[in-house]
Amino acid sequence: MKNYIEQANANVRLQEGSRVIEQLLVECYIRPGISTKELARKTLLPVPVATAIKKELMQAGALTQDRGVHCTHEGVAYIENELGYGGLDKALYQKLMVNETDWKTELADILSLLTELFQLRPQVNVQIDQSKCTPETSLRRAILCLREHALIGKQALCVGDDDLVSVSLGFLLKRLFPNIKNQKAAITVVDIDKRFLRYIRDIADRKGIAVTCHYANLRQPLSEQLHGQYDCFFTDPPYTLQGMTLFVSRGISALKKEKGLPIFLSFAHKSPDFMLALQREFVRMGLSLKEMISHFNEYEGAQMIGNRGQMIVLKTTELTSPDITGSFEDVLYTGEVKRTIRTYQCKQCNGSILVGIQGDFPTIEELKNQRCPDCGNDTFILIAKKIV
């Protein structure tokens, strides 16, 4: 079947990437008769650019215009068969895509089931910074994935999943496609905790959702078979700068090499200095910041972070690449950071700097913010560490 998206992208060559063309095409499928101005608003494109994409898709035979923009029979077949929208409950989809929708009412059955399953999940291991998000938060993340056009027909990855986001994604897909057993969409989990992997596998088998689980110690690179396969990923890493950089780097290695792919990063609310260091890491990895949603995540018994955390939505660019590609030897978890003193070497001048409770800088993020005292560089490598 003709690939309308690739054909239109080759002719228009959008800076935003091909994903926005797919989004425009799907909008025409969901809302037949939509106006060009509304298409521009939905895709966040200037009207002339949306018009150019529309004309390319019309010329290719996917769209037609008659009292608004409609999909042709060929366009409908492409969206349903190739993009994975066949069998979609369009009414539910449209309700969930509206931010003001009371999704808890629409998805009350899923939320009830998740509440039962969350009560039976394994106990958290605080040594690896696990914490339990609420069922509402897990399902809210799945809905955010849908709204970012990264769920239907896509390959989603969970880099660590003690929050059972994979299960929420699977249940949401089943609700959206009530009569379809074999989804084009698929969900993968990588985690070091075999208890959670077993629990997720058990749920997937019993409930008939497409979730695949892999054991992975993220201190080592992901298996080659996972590289370049995914359209988005979720992660709720240890709330250290090193933890975020490592987990996001591993996720990036698993993403397809495309612009505009979303990354859903859950993280604690931090000080301005910490957030500056965090955003510097995003820039270093070639990621753009789409939005930061305060108090998006709610956790059970996580008093240290006030039971709330933020959702940071990032997007890939042409410059996106993982900051960490090989094995990782630095401290990772909060407990490790607090009781060690580490020696970092400046990558530019090779000067040595002590970081930790008895060091020249208390944290690596503060060192990166202040930069090397000798040359002003902001990139460092760990060369030694010891427990204080």
C-alpha positions as CSV (number, residue, x, y, z in Angstrom):
1,M,0.0,0.0,0.0
2,K,1.2,3.5,-0.8
3,N,2.9,5.3,2.1
4,Y,1.1,8.7,2.0
5,I,3.0,10.1,4.9
6,E,6.5,9.4,3.5
7,Q,5.4,10.7,0.1
8,A,4.0,14.0,1.5
9,N,7.1,14.4,3.8
10,A,9.5,14.0,0.8
11,N,7.7,16.8,-1.0
12,V,7.0,19.2,1.9
13,R,10.2,18.5,4.0
14,L,8.8,19.7,7.3
15,Q,11.1,20.8,10.0
16,E,8.6,19.2,12.4
17,G,9.1,15.8,10.9
18,S,6.7,13.3,9.4
19,R,4.8,12.6,12.6
20,V,2.8,15.9,12.2
21,I,1.7,14.7,8.7
22,E,0.4,11.5,10.3
23,Q,-1.4,13.6,12.9
24,L,-3.1,15.8,10.3
25,L,-4.2,12.7,8.3
26,V,-5.7,11.1,11.4
27,E,-7.5,14.3,12.3
28,C,-9.2,14.2,8.9
29,Y,-10.2,10.5,9.6
30,I,-11.6,11.2,13.1
31,R,-13.4,14.4,12.1
32,P,-14.6,14.2,8.5
33,G,-15.2,17.7,7.1
34,I,-12.7,19.4,9.3
35,S,-11.6,22.9,8.1
36,T,-8.0,23.7,7.1
37,K,-7.8,26.3,9.9
38,E,-8.8,23.7,12.5
39,L,-6.3,21.2,11.1
40,A,-3.6,23.9,11.6
41,R,-4.8,24.5,15.1
42,K,-4.8,20.8,16.0
43,T,-1.3,20.2,14.6
44,L,0.2,23.5,15.9
45,L,1.2,24.4,12.3
46,P,0.9,27.7,10.5
47,V,-2.1,27.7,8.2
48,P,0.0,27.9,5.0
49,V,2.0,24.8,6.1
50,A,-1.1,22.8,7.0
51,T,-2.5,23.8,3.6
52,A,0.6,22.6,1.8
53,I,0.4,19.2,3.6
54,K,-3.3,18.9,2.8
55,K,-2.6,19.6,-0.9
56,E,0.1,17.0,-1.0
57,L,-2.2,14.4,0.6
58,M,-5.0,15.3,-1.8
59,Q,-2.6,15.0,-4.8
60,A,-1.5,11.6,-3.5
61,G,-5.1,10.4,-3.2
62,A,-5.5,10.2,0.5
63,L,-7.7,13.3,1.1
64,T,-10.4,15.2,-0.8
65,Q,-12.0,18.5,-0.1
66,D,-15.8,19.1,-0.2
67,R,-17.3,21.2,2.6
68,G,-14.2,20.5,4.6
69,V,-11.4,18.0,4.3
70,H,-12.3,14.2,4.1
71,C,-10.3,11.0,3.7
72,T,-10.8,9.1,0.5
73,H,-11.5,5.4,0.5
74,E,-7.8,4.8,0.0
75,G,-7.0,7.2,2.8
76,V,-9.3,5.5,5.2
77,A,-7.9,2.1,4.3
78,Y,-4.4,3.4,4.9
79,I,-5.2,4.8,8.3
80,E,-7.1,1.8,9.4
81,N,-4.8,-0.9,8.1
82,E,-1.3,0.7,8.1
83,L,-1.6,3.1,11.0
84,G,-3.7,0.8,13.1
85,Y,-6.9,2.7,13.6
86,G,-9.3,0.1,12.3
87,G,-11.9,-0.8,14.9
88,L,-11.3,2.3,16.9
89,D,-14.1,3.5,19.2
90,K,-14.1,7.0,17.7
91,A,-16.5,8.5,20.3
92,L,-14.4,7.4,23.2
93,Y,-11.2,8.5,21.4
94,Q,-12.6,12.0,20.8
95,K,-13.7,12.4,24.4
96,L,-10.3,11.3,25.8
97,M,-8.4,13.7,23.4
98,V,-10.1,16.7,25.1
99,N,-8.1,17.8,28.1
100,E,-11.2,19.0,30.0
101,T,-12.9,15.5,29.7
102,D,-13.7,13.7,32.9
103,W,-11.8,10.6,31.9
104,K,-12.3,9.0,35.3
105,T,-16.0,8.6,34.5
106,E,-15.3,7.4,30.9
107,L,-12.7,4.9,32.2
108,A,-14.2,4.0,35.5
109,D,-14.1,0.3,34.8
110,I,-10.3,0.4,34.0
111,L,-9.6,2.5,37.0
112,S,-11.5,0.0,39.2
113,L,-9.5,-2.9,37.8
114,L,-6.2,-1.1,38.2
115,T,-7.0,-0.3,41.8
116,E,-7.3,-4.0,42.5
117,L,-4.2,-4.9,40.6
118,F,-2.1,-2.1,42.3
119,Q,-3.0,-3.4,45.7
120,L,-1.4,-6.8,44.8
121,R,1.8,-5.5,43.2
122,P,5.2,-6.2,44.9
123,Q,6.4,-4.1,47.7
124,V,8.8,-1.3,46.6
125,N,12.5,-1.6,47.0
126,V,13.6,1.8,48.4
127,Q,17.3,0.9,47.8
128,I,16.6,1.4,44.1
129,D,14.4,4.4,44.6
130,Q,11.1,2.7,43.8
131,S,7.9,4.3,44.9
132,K,4.3,3.5,44.2
133,C,2.3,5.9,42.0
134,T,-1.5,5.7,42.3
135,P,-3.7,3.9,39.8
136,E,-5.0,7.3,38.6
137,T,-1.5,8.5,37.9
138,S,-0.6,5.4,35.9
139,L,-3.8,5.7,33.8
140,R,-3.3,9.4,33.4
141,R,0.1,8.7,31.9
142,A,-1.5,6.3,29.4
143,I,-4.0,9.0,28.4
144,L,-1.2,11.5,27.9
145,C,0.5,9.0,25.6
146,L,-2.7,8.8,23.5
147,R,-3.0,12.6,23.4
148,E,0.6,12.8,22.1
149,H,-0.3,10.4,19.3
150,A,2.2,7.9,20.5
151,L,-0.1,5.0,21.4
152,I,-2.4,3.8,18.6
153,G,-0.4,1.6,16.2
154,K,2.9,2.5,18.0
155,Q,5.6,0.7,19.9
156,A,5.9,2.0,23.4
157,L,8.7,1.2,25.9
158,C,8.7,1.5,29.7
159,V,12.2,2.0,31.0
160,G,11.5,0.6,34.5
161,D,7.9,0.0,35.4
162,D,7.1,-0.4,39.1
163,D,4.2,2.0,38.3
164,L,2.6,-0.6,35.8
165,V,2.2,2.0,33.1
166,S,2.5,-0.9,30.6
167,V,-0.6,-2.4,32.1
168,S,-2.5,0.9,31.9
169,L,-1.5,1.3,28.3
170,G,-2.7,-2.2,27.5
171,F,-6.0,-1.7,29.2
172,L,-6.6,1.6,27.4
173,L,-5.9,0.0,24.0
174,K,-8.4,-2.7,24.8
175,R,-11.0,-0.1,25.6
176,L,-10.3,1.9,22.5
177,F,-10.5,-1.2,20.3
178,P,-13.1,-3.4,21.9
179,N,-13.5,-5.8,19.0
180,I,-9.9,-6.1,17.9
181,K,-7.6,-8.8,19.5
182,N,-4.4,-8.4,17.5
183,Q,-3.3,-4.7,17.9
184,K,-0.6,-3.1,15.8
185,A,0.4,-1.4,19.0
186,A,2.7,-3.2,21.4
187,I,4.2,-2.4,24.7
188,T,7.6,-3.4,26.1
189,V,9.0,-3.2,29.6
190,V,12.7,-3.3,30.7
191,D,13.3,-3.6,34.4
192,I,15.9,-4.9,36.9
193,D,13.2,-6.1,39.3
194,K,12.2,-9.6,38.4
195,R,9.2,-9.4,40.8
196,F,7.6,-6.7,38.8
197,L,8.4,-8.4,35.5
198,R,6.7,-11.6,36.7
199,Y,3.7,-9.6,37.9
200,I,3.3,-7.7,34.7
201,R,3.7,-10.9,32.6
202,D,1.0,-12.5,34.7
203,I,-1.4,-9.7,34.2
204,A,-0.7,-9.6,30.5
205,D,-1.3,-13.3,30.1
206,R,-4.6,-13.3,32.2
207,K,-6.0,-10.1,30.7
208,G,-4.9,-10.5,27.1
209,I,-2.8,-7.4,26.6
210,A,0.2,-7.1,24.4
211,V,3.1,-6.5,26.9
212,T,6.6,-8.0,26.5
213,C,9.0,-8.0,29.4
214,H,12.8,-8.0,29.4
215,Y,15.2,-8.1,32.4
216,A,17.7,-5.3,32.1
217,N,20.3,-3.8,34.4
218,L,20.5,-0.3,33.0
219,R,24.1,0.1,34.2
220,Q,24.7,-1.9,31.0
221,P,23.5,-0.9,27.5
222,L,20.2,-2.3,26.4
223,S,20.2,-5.4,24.2
224,E,20.8,-4.6,20.5
225,Q,17.5,-6.1,19.6
226,L,15.7,-3.3,21.4
227,H,17.7,-0.5,19.7
228,G,15.9,1.8,17.2
229,Q,12.5,0.1,17.6
230,Y,10.2,2.4,19.6
231,D,8.0,5.4,19.0
232,C,8.1,6.7,22.6
233,F,9.2,5.7,26.1
234,F,8.2,6.3,29.7
235,T,10.5,6.5,32.6
236,D,10.4,7.4,36.3
237,P,14.1,7.2,37.2
238,P,15.9,7.7,40.4
239,Y,15.6,11.4,41.3
240,T,19.3,12.1,40.8
241,L,20.9,13.8,37.9
242,Q,22.9,10.7,37.1
243,G,19.7,8.5,37.4
244,M,17.8,10.7,34.9
245,T,20.6,10.9,32.4
246,L,21.2,7.1,32.5
247,F,17.5,6.1,32.2
248,V,16.8,8.7,29.4
249,S,20.0,7.7,27.6
250,R,18.9,4.0,27.6
251,G,15.5,5.0,26.3
252,I,16.9,7.1,23.5
253,S,19.0,4.2,22.3
254,A,15.7,2.3,21.9
255,L,13.8,5.0,20.0
256,K,13.5,5.1,16.2
257,K,15.7,7.7,14.5
258,E,13.0,10.3,13.9
259,K,12.2,13.8,14.9
260,G,9.3,14.6,17.2
261,L,9.1,11.3,19.2
262,P,7.9,11.9,22.7
263,I,9.6,11.0,25.9
264,F,7.5,10.9,29.1
265,L,9.8,11.6,32.1
266,S,8.4,11.6,35.6
267,F,10.6,13.4,38.1
268,A,10.4,15.1,41.5
269,H,9.9,18.8,41.8
270,K,13.4,20.2,42.4
271,S,15.2,23.5,43.1
272,P,15.9,26.0,40.3
273,D,19.6,25.1,40.4
274,F,18.8,21.4,40.0
275,M,16.4,22.0,37.2
276,L,19.0,24.1,35.4
277,A,21.4,21.2,35.5
278,L,18.6,18.8,34.4
279,Q,17.7,21.0,31.4
280,R,21.4,21.2,30.5
281,E,21.4,17.4,30.3
282,F,18.4,17.6,28.0
283,V,20.3,20.0,25.7
284,R,23.3,17.7,25.8
285,M,21.2,14.8,24.6
286,G,19.6,16.9,21.8
287,L,16.1,16.9,23.3
288,S,13.6,19.7,23.2
289,L,11.3,20.5,26.1
290,K,7.6,20.4,25.1
291,E,6.0,20.9,28.5
292,M,6.4,20.4,32.3
293,I,3.2,19.5,34.1
294,S,3.5,20.2,37.8
295,H,1.8,17.8,40.3
296,F,1.0,15.4,37.4
297,N,2.1,12.3,39.3
298,E,0.8,11.2,42.7
299,Y,2.6,8.6,44.8
300,E,1.6,6.5,47.8
301,G,3.7,7.2,50.9
302,A,6.3,9.3,49.2
303,Q,6.6,12.0,51.9
304,M,10.1,13.0,50.8
305,I,8.7,14.5,47.6
306,G,5.4,15.5,49.1
307,N,3.6,12.6,47.4
308,R,3.7,14.6,44.1
309,G,5.9,14.8,41.1
310,Q,6.0,16.5,37.7
311,M,5.7,15.1,34.2
312,I,8.2,16.4,31.7
313,V,7.4,15.8,28.1
314,L,10.4,15.9,25.8
315,K,10.7,15.6,22.0
316,T,13.5,14.2,19.9
317,T,15.3,16.3,17.3
318,E,17.9,15.7,14.6
319,L,20.6,16.1,17.3
320,T,19.1,13.5,19.7
321,S,21.6,10.9,21.0
322,P,22.2,9.2,24.3
323,D,24.7,10.9,26.6
324,I,25.7,7.5,28.1
325,T,26.3,4.6,25.6
326,G,28.6,2.2,27.4
327,S,28.5,0.7,30.9
328,F,27.8,3.1,33.8
329,E,30.0,3.2,36.9
330,D,28.8,6.3,38.7
331,V,26.5,6.5,41.7
332,L,22.9,6.2,40.7
333,Y,20.4,6.0,43.5
334,T,19.7,8.7,46.2
335,G,21.2,6.7,49.0
336,E,24.4,6.2,47.1
337,V,24.8,9.9,46.3
338,K,24.3,10.9,49.9
339,R,27.0,8.7,51.4
340,T,29.8,8.9,48.9
341,I,32.5,11.3,47.9
342,R,33.4,11.2,44.2
343,T,36.3,12.4,42.2
344,Y,35.4,13.8,38.8
345,Q,37.8,14.8,36.0
346,C,37.1,17.7,33.8
347,K,36.9,16.5,30.1
348,Q,38.6,19.7,28.9
349,C,41.5,20.5,31.3
350,N,41.7,17.1,33.1
351,G,41.5,18.8,36.5
352,S,40.2,16.7,39.4
353,I,37.3,17.9,41.6
354,L,35.8,16.3,44.7
355,V,32.0,16.1,44.8
356,G,30.0,15.0,47.8
357,I,29.4,15.7,51.5
358,Q,33.1,16.5,52.1
359,G,33.9,17.7,48.6
360,D,34.4,21.0,46.7
361,F,30.9,20.8,45.5
362,P,28.0,19.0,47.3
363,T,26.4,17.5,44.1
364,I,27.3,16.9,40.5
365,E,24.5,19.2,39.3
366,E,26.0,22.1,41.3
367,L,29.4,21.4,39.8
368,K,27.9,21.4,36.3
369,N,26.1,24.6,37.0
370,Q,29.2,26.3,38.4
371,R,31.4,24.7,35.8
372,C,35.1,23.7,36.2
373,P,36.9,26.2,38.5
374,D,40.0,26.1,36.2
375,C,38.6,26.2,32.6
376,G,34.8,26.8,32.8
377,N,33.9,23.5,31.1
378,D,30.7,21.7,32.2
379,T,31.4,18.1,31.3
380,F,33.1,15.6,33.6
381,I,33.8,12.0,34.0
382,L,33.8,9.9,37.2
383,I,37.3,8.6,38.0
384,A,37.0,7.5,41.7
385,K,34.4,7.1,44.5
386,K,34.4,6.0,48.1
387,I,31.8,5.6,50.8
388,V,32.1,8.2,53.6
